[in-house]
C-alpha cells in the first residue's frame, strides 16, 4: 500500500486560505491585521523576522463553538481531526446577494453527485471570494453576501456533517442579527470555516485538510 504521505505529495493541492497582508478586509468591529518588521537585512540585522498582530477571525479562519456558545469549546480544545475529511463543494453562485440558500441547493447537489454523509465537510461557493480586496476597495466583499438558511443547516446536521464552510465573511446571510446558522452549528459542537478562497478550482468531491 502506498504510504499516505506519498499519496498526499502526489496530489494536486489547492490553497484555500487568503494571503495574510496589511489592509486586507476584516469584520468592521474586529482588529485589523498588522505586520511589523522587527529585524531586517536592510536595517543591518543578521536575520529577518516580523511581528504579526491580528484578531482570531482575521482572513480565512475556523469558528470554534465558543465564538457563540458561552460554554462551548475554545479553538485549542477542538479535535483537529474534525477538519480532515471528505469535502463537498456546493455551488450557490446563482443565489441573489443577501438572500439565503439551503434545502433546494443541497438536494440539487445530491441529485447530481450523491448523498452527503456523516462527517462530510460542506463548503458553499457563493463567489464572494472574487470580491476580496484590500482597503480601500474592500466594501463589495464586506456587504450583501448570501448565507445558509436555518432549514439548510438542519438538513446538513441531520446528514451528520461536521464542518460547514463559505467563501463569504459569514455563513449567515448579510444583515442577520440572530445568526441562526452560527447558533445551531456551534451549539451542536460542530465547526464553521469562513473567508475561504480558490473554490472555483475544486471538484464536487475533494479531500479537505485544515491544520490549526
C-alpha positions as CSV (number, residue, x, y, z in Angstrom):
1,X,0.0,0.0,0.0
2,X,1.3,3.4,-0.9
3,X,2.1,5.5,2.2
4,X,-0.4,8.2,2.9
5,X,2.3,10.9,2.7
6,X,3.3,9.8,-0.7
7,X,-0.3,9.9,-1.9
8,X,-0.7,13.4,-0.5
9,X,2.6,14.6,-2.1
10,X,1.4,13.3,-5.4
11,X,-2.0,15.0,-5.2
12,X,-2.9,18.4,-6.5
13,X,-3.0,20.9,-3.6
14,X,-5.4,23.9,-3.7
15,X,-4.7,26.5,-1.1
16,X,-8.0,27.7,0.4
17,X,-6.6,30.5,2.6
18,X,-6.4,34.1,1.6
19,X,-3.0,35.7,1.9
20,X,-2.4,37.5,5.2
21,X,-1.4,41.0,4.3
22,X,-1.8,44.6,5.5
23,X,-5.1,46.3,4.6
24,X,-6.9,43.1,4.0
25,X,-10.7,43.2,4.8
26,X,-11.9,42.3,8.2
27,X,-15.3,42.5,10.0
28,X,-15.7,46.2,10.8
29,X,-15.5,45.9,14.6
30,X,-12.6,43.4,14.6
31,X,-8.9,44.2,14.9
32,X,-7.1,44.9,11.7
33,X,-4.2,42.8,10.6
34,X,-0.8,44.5,11.3
35,X,2.6,43.4,10.2
36,X,5.7,44.9,11.9
37,X,9.2,44.4,10.7
38,X,11.2,43.6,13.9
39,X,14.6,42.8,12.3
40,X,15.7,43.1,8.6
41,X,18.8,42.8,6.5
42,X,18.1,46.3,5.2
43,X,18.2,47.6,8.8
44,X,21.6,46.0,9.4
45,X,20.3,43.0,11.3
46,X,21.6,39.4,10.9
47,X,18.2,38.0,10.2
48,X,14.7,38.8,9.2
49,X,11.6,38.4,11.3
50,X,8.2,40.1,11.7
51,X,5.6,40.7,14.4
52,X,2.1,39.8,13.5
53,X,-0.9,41.4,15.2
54,X,-4.5,40.2,14.3
55,X,-7.8,39.1,15.6
56,X,-8.8,35.4,15.7
57,X,-11.3,36.0,12.9
58,X,-8.9,37.6,10.5
59,X,-8.8,36.3,7.0
60,X,-9.6,32.5,6.5
61,X,-10.4,31.1,9.9
62,X,-12.3,28.4,11.9
63,X,-15.1,29.4,14.2
64,X,-14.9,27.3,17.4
65,X,-18.1,26.7,19.4
66,X,-17.0,29.3,22.0
67,X,-17.5,32.0,19.3
68,X,-21.3,32.0,20.0
69,X,-21.7,29.4,22.8
70,X,-20.6,30.6,26.3
71,X,-19.8,27.0,27.4
72,X,-18.5,25.9,24.0
73,X,-15.0,24.6,23.2
74,X,-12.3,27.1,22.5
75,X,-10.1,26.6,19.5
76,X,-7.3,24.7,21.3
77,X,-9.9,22.2,22.6
78,X,-11.2,21.3,19.1
79,X,-10.1,17.9,17.8
80,X,-8.1,18.8,14.6
81,X,-9.3,15.6,13.0
82,X,-12.7,17.1,12.5
83,X,-11.1,19.3,9.9
84,X,-9.8,16.4,7.9
85,X,-12.3,14.6,5.7
86,X,-14.3,14.4,2.5
87,X,-15.2,17.9,1.3
88,X,-18.3,18.5,-0.8
89,X,-18.4,21.7,-2.8
90,X,-21.9,23.2,-3.3
91,X,-22.1,25.9,-5.9
92,X,-24.6,28.6,-4.9
93,X,-23.2,31.4,-7.1
94,X,-26.7,31.9,-8.7
95,X,-28.2,32.9,-5.4
96,X,-29.1,36.6,-5.1
97,X,-27.0,38.9,-2.9
98,X,-28.2,39.0,0.6
99,X,-30.5,36.0,0.1
100,X,-30.4,32.6,1.7
101,X,-29.7,29.2,0.1
102,X,-30.5,25.8,1.6
103,X,-32.5,22.7,1.1
104,X,-33.1,23.2,-2.7
105,X,-29.5,23.7,-3.4
106,X,-28.4,20.8,-1.2
107,X,-31.0,18.5,-2.8
108,X,-29.9,19.6,-6.3
109,X,-26.3,18.8,-5.5
110,X,-27.2,15.4,-4.1
111,X,-29.3,14.5,-7.2
112,X,-26.2,15.2,-9.3
113,X,-23.4,13.8,-7.1
114,X,-24.8,11.5,-4.5
115,X,-25.7,11.7,-0.8
116,X,-23.9,14.0,1.6
117,X,-22.9,11.8,4.5
118,X,-21.7,11.8,8.1
119,X,-18.5,13.7,8.9
120,X,-18.5,15.3,5.4
121,X,-17.3,18.9,5.2
122,X,-19.8,21.0,3.3
123,X,-18.3,24.1,1.5
124,X,-20.6,26.7,-0.1
125,X,-19.2,28.6,-3.1
126,X,-21.0,31.9,-3.2
127,X,-18.5,33.6,-5.4
128,X,-17.7,36.2,-2.7
129,X,-14.0,35.3,-2.6
130,X,-13.7,37.0,-6.0
131,X,-14.7,40.3,-4.3
132,X,-11.9,40.1,-1.7
133,X,-9.9,43.3,-1.9
134,X,-7.7,45.3,0.4
135,X,-8.7,48.7,1.8
136,X,-10.0,51.0,0.4
137,X,-11.6,48.7,-2.2
138,X,-13.0,46.2,0.4
139,X,-16.6,47.4,0.6
140,X,-18.1,44.9,-2.0
141,X,-16.7,42.0,0.0
142,X,-18.0,43.3,3.3
143,X,-21.6,43.5,2.3
144,X,-24.6,41.7,0.7
145,X,-23.3,38.1,0.7
146,X,-25.8,35.3,0.7
147,X,-25.9,32.8,3.5
148,X,-27.2,29.4,4.5
149,X,-30.8,29.1,5.7
150,X,-31.9,27.6,9.1
151,X,-33.6,24.8,7.1
152,X,-30.5,24.0,5.1
153,X,-28.5,24.0,8.4
154,X,-30.9,21.4,9.9
155,X,-30.6,19.3,6.7
156,X,-26.8,19.1,6.9
157,X,-26.8,18.4,10.6
158,X,-29.3,15.6,10.0
159,X,-26.8,14.2,7.4
160,X,-24.1,14.2,10.1
161,X,-22.0,17.0,8.5
162,X,-19.3,18.0,10.9
163,X,-18.0,21.3,9.4
164,X,-19.6,24.0,7.2
165,X,-17.7,26.5,5.2
166,X,-18.1,29.5,3.0
167,X,-16.1,31.9,0.9
168,X,-18.0,34.8,2.4
169,X,-17.4,36.8,5.5
170,X,-20.1,34.8,7.4
171,X,-22.1,31.6,6.9
172,X,-25.2,33.6,8.0
173,X,-26.5,35.9,5.3
174,X,-25.5,39.6,5.4
175,X,-27.7,41.6,7.7
176,X,-28.7,38.7,10.0
177,X,-28.9,39.9,13.6
178,X,-29.8,36.5,15.1
179,X,-27.1,34.3,13.4
180,X,-29.2,31.1,13.3
181,X,-26.6,29.1,11.5
182,X,-23.8,30.0,13.9
183,X,-26.1,29.3,16.9
184,X,-27.2,25.9,15.6
185,X,-23.9,24.7,14.2
186,X,-21.6,25.8,17.0
187,X,-24.3,24.9,19.5
188,X,-24.1,21.3,18.3
189,X,-20.3,21.2,18.8
190,X,-19.6,21.5,15.0
191,X,-17.4,24.0,13.3
192,X,-17.6,26.8,10.7
193,X,-14.9,28.0,8.3
194,X,-15.2,31.4,6.7
195,X,-13.4,33.5,4.1
196,X,-12.3,30.5,2.1
197,X,-10.9,31.2,-1.4
198,X,-10.0,29.4,-4.7
199,X,-13.2,27.4,-4.5
200,X,-13.6,27.6,-8.3
201,X,-10.6,25.2,-8.6
202,X,-12.3,22.4,-6.5
203,X,-14.3,19.5,-7.9
204,X,-17.6,18.4,-6.3
205,X,-15.7,15.9,-4.0
206,X,-12.2,16.5,-2.6
207,X,-10.1,15.8,0.4
208,X,-10.2,18.7,2.8
209,X,-7.4,19.3,5.3
210,X,-7.2,22.3,7.7
211,X,-4.4,22.3,10.3
212,X,-4.8,24.8,13.1
